[in-house]
Amino acid sequence: MIYSLSGKLVHTESDLAVIECAGVGYACSNISTLQQIAGKSEVKLYTHLAVKEDAVELFGFATKEELKSFRMLISVSGVGPKAGLAILSACTPSQFALAVATGDSKAFTKIKGIGTKIAQRIVLELKDKVAKENTISVRGNAAQGFAAVPSGAVEEAVTALVVLGYTEGEAMSVISKLDPNLSVEELIKKALIGLAKF
């Protein structure tokens, strides 16, 4: 398994970059990463190697978060590497995680090639994974003076705020002052207003 590549960016095309490492040029597919590495001579990409009956393809990502999001996406039945790359070209890993955490399947249907059924399947199959990835540290901080994270809308709202880059403490302190019976979307909106005053 090739975990990452560090080397000289020797060639780019519309959907791939060639990284030369120790005299070997590795072709890595990914449109969104090309925008992040454009103009650089030395680059590092985190990679995913896809092996099929008729092809071996290497996908390169500028960050570990992009790679993790891509692997989550292609684990969904019906979502292949092309669809995964299309989604990550249209949104950041944080935006992707927020859409999944809040059940916003419509965010994915706006992306070319992603239909309603696939978008709903992405949310359904990844909601628990995304929540687990982003709330472990929230629960871990409960012992440091924060109340344990409740289930339901409040937990989803905290998860979404953590995905957006706020600390668990900031998210918990604002959410705890809100009505827990509000919807996830309302909790997030009100929490963001409160966090803007910090």
QUIUR-V869987 format. One record per pair of residues at least 6 apart in sequence whose C-alpha atoms are under 7 Angstrom apart, sorted by the first residue. I is the first residue (numbers start at 1). J is the second residue. If there is no record, write none. Layout:
BEGIN
i->I j->J
i->I j->J
END
This chain:
BEGIN
i->1 j->49
i->2 j->47
i->2 j->49
i->3 j->46
i->3 j->47
i->4 j->44
i->4 j->45
i->4 j->46
i->4 j->47
i->5 j->44
i->5 j->45
i->5 j->46
i->6 j->21
i->6 j->43
i->6 j->44
i->6 j->45
i->7 j->19
i->7 j->20
i->7 j->21
i->7 j->42
i->7 j->43
i->7 j->44
i->8 j->19
i->8 j->20
i->8 j->21
i->8 j->41
i->8 j->42
i->8 j->43
i->9 j->18
i->9 j->19
i->9 j->20
i->9 j->41
i->9 j->42
i->9 j->43
i->10 j->18
i->10 j->19
i->10 j->20
i->11 j->17
i->11 j->18
i->12 j->18
i->15 j->29
i->15 j->30
i->15 j->31
i->16 j->27
i->16 j->28
i->16 j->29
i->16 j->30
i->16 j->31
i->17 j->27
i->17 j->28
i->17 j->29
i->17 j->34
i->18 j->25
i->18 j->26
i->18 j->27
i->18 j->28
i->19 j->25
i->19 j->26
i->19 j->27
i->20 j->26
i->27 j->58
i->28 j->58
i->28 j->59
i->28 j->60
i->29 j->58
i->29 j->59
i->29 j->60
i->30 j->59
i->30 j->60
i->30 j->85
i->31 j->89
i->32 j->88
i->32 j->89
i->33 j->61
i->33 j->62
i->37 j->43
i->44 j->62
i->45 j->60
i->45 j->61
i->45 j->62
i->46 j->60
i->46 j->61
i->46 j->62
i->46 j->63
i->46 j->64
i->46 j->67
i->47 j->58
i->47 j->59
i->47 j->60
i->47 j->61
i->48 j->58
i->48 j->59
i->48 j->60
i->49 j->57
i->49 j->58
i->49 j->59
i->50 j->56
i->50 j->57
i->50 j->58
i->51 j->57
i->61 j->67
i->65 j->93
i->66 j->93
i->69 j->93
i->70 j->84
i->73 j->79
i->73 j->84
i->74 j->80
i->74 j->81
i->74 j->84
i->76 j->122
i->76 j->125
i->78 j->118
i->83 j->113
i->87 j->111
i->90 j->111
i->94 j->163
i->94 j->164
i->97 j->130
i->97 j->163
i->98 j->160
i->98 j->163
i->99 j->105
i->99 j->107
i->100 j->123
i->100 j->126
i->100 j->127
i->101 j->127
i->101 j->130
i->101 j->131
i->101 j->156
i->101 j->160
i->102 j->156
i->102 j->184
i->103 j->123
i->105 j->119
i->105 j->120
i->105 j->123
i->108 j->114
i->108 j->119
i->109 j->115
i->109 j->116
i->109 j->119
i->131 j->159
i->134 j->159
i->134 j->162
i->134 j->163
i->135 j->159
i->138 j->168
i->139 j->148
i->139 j->149
i->142 j->148
i->149 j->155
i->153 j->183
i->153 j->184
i->154 j->180
i->154 j->184
i->156 j->184
i->157 j->184
i->157 j->187
i->157 j->188
i->158 j->171
i->158 j->172
i->161 j->171
i->162 j->168
i->162 j->171
i->174 j->191
i->174 j->194
i->175 j->191
END
